[in-house]
């Protein structure tokens, strides 16, 4: 049994939630859903003061800014038994690229390695570390699942969300023809190469519509924002949600990009 899972059976592990910038600004409900899932699994969740993981600076080649943000993040979560993020792309930065940033700096490199070793993507942490096999949630409808590039290729997140979705009452999973094909977001890529990004997401939107799913899910909000925007501009009725919202039973509100009728 994993040490953290063993600890959870007797004393709740202290799990630090790395919320991510996009979730904090664009979709806070994903953060609340992550907290619910972790607490339901027996964790004591804390949310230390935090900023960006540094991925935009890292991708732009600004290593100095990325290092400064990485140092701040590592220090903020030092007292946590585990660090969990509901984002494959931020997870990839924290786990794969923090140690790379500090190559040649022995003290910081060691800290980055320790930090990376205790950091996990949300659904992977629930299934692979805590051994969660099912959730108590209901979602009536057919969904498709998009495998975000970073979560899939950097962190190996593929079967884990599908395993938990299979336990959601009322949910039917319709696999996409190309679930692993990029959505075209890629952070700065979408901003720098808008025309190419639009071509890629158009292909993804066609695949989603062909699945006959009413909702598309993913584990990365950046992907979902890009996909939701394209679907809505094309007049599609397919809705987009983060997988954590469905697994936590918190998918009753507006989907991504939809107006909040209570505020309108």
C-alpha angles and dihedrals in degrees: 000000000000113000093238093048089049090050091050090059091062110014122019110248116237103244120189115212115218097203100190127224096261094051092046093051104028110024116015091166088075089060092050090048090052091052091051093050092049094046091047086055091055102262129138103227124209128178109207120200105278145164134191120332089230098247097130091052091044092051091047092053096250097135094167093059092042091052093049091053092044092053090050092049095047091051094046093056098038094111094051124102089213138005118218130186130185090220132084094201096050088042090055090052094048096044106032107025106036092071089046091053093059100043106140093028102092099191096046092038089058091049091048091050092051090047092049092049092059097041123098143171109252103248092039089053092051095049106027100035107026096031096232108172102176144011131217100237138118129213120169111212149048118290136188122210125220116204106220114222099238097044091047102040103030101033106024095238107160116105096033100075092042090052092056094040088058088066095054110106116238094012124126119191117215110191117225119237088239107020093160097052114113119259093217098246104110094157106254090018092073091049096046099038104032097158093051091044090053091052091052096047090046089060090048092049091051090053092050093049090049091056092067089226118148093208134034119209133194140162097236123068094205090062091045094051091052094046094044091050093052094046092050094047088052091052094246120158092212110119128213127220138165112254091235091063091057095042091050094048090244101121099107097101131073116310121240110300094012120121120254101243092199089064098039 
